Structures are given as structure tokens and as C-alpha cells.
Amino acid sequence: MKKITILAGSASRHSISRTVAKEIAAQLVALPEVEAHLFDPVETPLPFYQFELDNAENFPATAADLRAHVANSDGLILVSPEYNSSMSAVLKNTIDWTTRWHGSPDMGLLAGKKAWLVTTSPGGWGGMRAHGAIKDMLVNIGLWVYPKTLALPGYYNLLNADAEPGQSPFNEQTSTQLKEAVAAYIGNL
Ligand SMILES: Cc1cc2nc3c(=O)[nH]c(=O)nc-3n(C[C@H](O)[C@H](O)[C@H](O)COP(=O)(O)O)c2cc1C
């Protein structure tokens, strides 16, 4: 069984990257021998990391739950928007909570996890300009980054205007692209 935690990098209700993260989660659970957990900052918001919360009395339940899922995962999929050519503060904050435990550095939780980076944007670069910063961070904190990162440009052209509720919101070409990319990442875990 391969266990994956997906980190969605936006706290916006109508976030486009969250929609991609949900689609990836749906595709993962359809695969045999794969278990996926979506960490969703809208459903389970994390406070900004602060030292005063990072102790036995005050540790946020959301952060404890995140850490438990990450600890139990073989792979992490980060689905981020690009904010000002870098990762969102929401994604950074999520990562920050996984690297400290009761006030001390705790890089062991993430060490050796196999990360896949996916970004999207309404623009023509698909969030690609954030990849360098995110990859540098992940490598520096001990993760292995799957080299075939994915950027989905022109987000609003990727949708299926006729999708019914409960169906994938993406057009066939994008669904196939995601399916193949997800399968390739899982195959390399
Ligand atoms: C503060 C901020 C900075 C942004 N910077 C970029 C950027 O550098 N590149 C880009 O393609 N889009 C940028 N955008 C537009 C986002 O791609 C767009 O708002 C997208 O919907 C954000 O993803 P989300 O909906 O998942 O939060 C930015 C948006 C915001 C709010």
C-alpha cells in the first residue's frame, strides 16, 4: 500500500489549485494499493506557526493531525498556486508546522519523503516560476523531489463547461494529462 498526503496550498474557497488537489485525490483513490489524504486548508485551517503554540498544551489539533498523516506517508504531493513568483504563504505555513515539534527542529518527519510538485495558474506559465523556490526548500529540508514537476497553465481553459456536480470539473485532455502524471509519480515511489 502506498500512502500519500496531498497538501493543498490555498485557503480560498474557490481556489483553482484546491480544485486540482481534489482531482488528484480522486484519481489516487481510484488506483489500487494507494491511500490518499487531502490536507485542505479550507476544511482544516492551520494558524500561522508561532512558538507559543508549539508546545504540549497549545499544539493545534490540525497540526497534530497533519503531522500524523505526513509521518505515515510515503509521498507528499504539493499543489500550490503561484503568488508573486513563489509558493503561497499557506503552503509554506503547512510545511513549517511539519518541521518543528514542541519548539525544536524536527526534520525527521519529512526526511526521505518523495515529493511531487503541481502548480496551476490562469496565466501562461502555470505557476512554473514558483517551482525553483519550492524545490529548493524541499531539497534543503531533506525530501526527494520527483523531477517531473507539473505546471498547468491557462486554468480556465482546462475546464469542462458541461461537467455535472460530482463529475470531474476538467476537460478530457486535462483529466488524461493528470491521470498519466499521477500514475507516473506513483510508479516512481
Ligand atoms: C497575492 C497574489 C499573487 C499572485 N501572483 C501570481 C504570480 O506570480 N503568477 C501567477 O501566475 N499568478 C499569480 N496570481 C494569480 C493567481 O494565479 C490566481 O489568483 C489563482 O487563482 C490563485 O490560486 P488559488 O485560486 O488556488 O489561490 C497571484 C494572486 C495573488 C492573490
Ligand as a Chemical Component Dictionary entry (heavy atoms), coordinates in Angstrom:
data_LIG
# 
_chem_comp.id                   LIG 
_chem_comp.type                 NON-POLYMER 
_chem_comp.pdbx_formal_charge   0 
_chem_comp.three_letter_code    LIG 
# 
loop_
_chem_comp_atom.comp_id 
_chem_comp_atom.atom_id 
_chem_comp_atom.alt_atom_id 
_chem_comp_atom.type_symbol 
_chem_comp_atom.charge 
_chem_comp_atom.model_Cartn_x 
_chem_comp_atom.model_Cartn_y 
_chem_comp_atom.model_Cartn_z 
_chem_comp_atom.pdbx_ordinal 
LIG C1  C1  C 0 -1.040 37.766 -3.923  1  
LIG C2  C2  C 0 -1.192 37.116 -5.266  2  
LIG C3  C3  C 0 -0.085 36.962 -6.058  3  
LIG C4  C4  C 0 -0.197 36.349 -7.305  4  
LIG N1  N1  N 0 0.938  36.141 -8.051  5  
LIG C5  C5  C 0 0.843  35.418 -9.195  6  
LIG C6  C6  C 0 2.028  35.038 -9.901  7  
LIG O1  O1  O 0 3.144  35.348 -9.528  8  
LIG N2  N2  N 0 1.888  34.301 -11.022 9  
LIG C7  C7  C 0 0.653  33.898 -11.487 10 
LIG O2  O2  O 0 0.588  33.213 -12.498 11 
LIG N3  N3  N 0 -0.483 34.247 -10.842 12 
LIG C8  C8  C 0 -0.416 34.985 -9.700  13 
LIG N4  N4  N 0 -1.550 35.320 -9.014  14 
LIG C9  C9  C 0 -2.862 34.933 -9.578  15 
LIG C10 C10 C 0 -3.197 33.530 -9.122  16 
LIG O3  O3  O 0 -2.619 32.595 -10.015 17 
LIG C11 C11 C 0 -4.713 33.343 -9.072  18 
LIG O4  O4  O 0 -5.286 34.277 -8.174  19 
LIG C12 C12 C 0 -5.073 31.944 -8.642  20 
LIG O5  O5  O 0 -6.489 31.819 -8.616  21 
LIG C13 C13 C 0 -4.502 31.627 -7.262  22 
LIG O6  O6  O 0 -4.659 30.263 -6.977  23 
LIG P1  P1  P 0 -5.731 29.782 -5.896  24 
LIG O7  O7  O 0 -7.087 30.160 -6.508  25 
LIG O8  O8  O 0 -5.532 28.315 -5.840  26 
LIG O9  O9  O 0 -5.470 30.501 -4.620  27 
LIG C14 C14 C 0 -1.467 35.920 -7.772  28 
LIG C15 C15 C 0 -2.590 36.095 -6.944  29 
LIG C16 C16 C 0 -2.442 36.675 -5.712  30 
LIG C17 C17 C 0 -3.669 36.819 -4.819  31 
# 
loop_
_chem_comp_bond.comp_id 
_chem_comp_bond.atom_id_1 
_chem_comp_bond.atom_id_2 
_chem_comp_bond.value_order 
_chem_comp_bond.pdbx_ordinal 
LIG C1  C2  SING 1  
LIG C2  C3  SING 2  
LIG C2  C16 DOUB 3  
LIG C3  C4  DOUB 4  
LIG C4  N1  SING 5  
LIG C4  C14 SING 6  
LIG N1  C5  DOUB 7  
LIG C5  C6  SING 8  
LIG C5  C8  SING 9  
LIG C6  O1  DOUB 10 
LIG C6  N2  SING 11 
LIG N2  C7  SING 12 
LIG C7  O2  DOUB 13 
LIG C7  N3  SING 14 
LIG N3  C8  DOUB 15 
LIG C8  N4  SING 16 
LIG N4  C9  SING 17 
LIG N4  C14 SING 18 
LIG C9  C10 SING 19 
LIG C10 O3  SING 20 
LIG C10 C11 SING 21 
LIG C11 O4  SING 22 
LIG C11 C12 SING 23 
LIG C12 O5  SING 24 
LIG C12 C13 SING 25 
LIG C13 O6  SING 26 
LIG O6  P1  SING 27 
LIG P1  O7  DOUB 28 
LIG P1  O8  SING 29 
LIG P1  O9  SING 30 
LIG C14 C15 DOUB 31 
LIG C15 C16 SING 32 
LIG C16 C17 SING 33 
# 
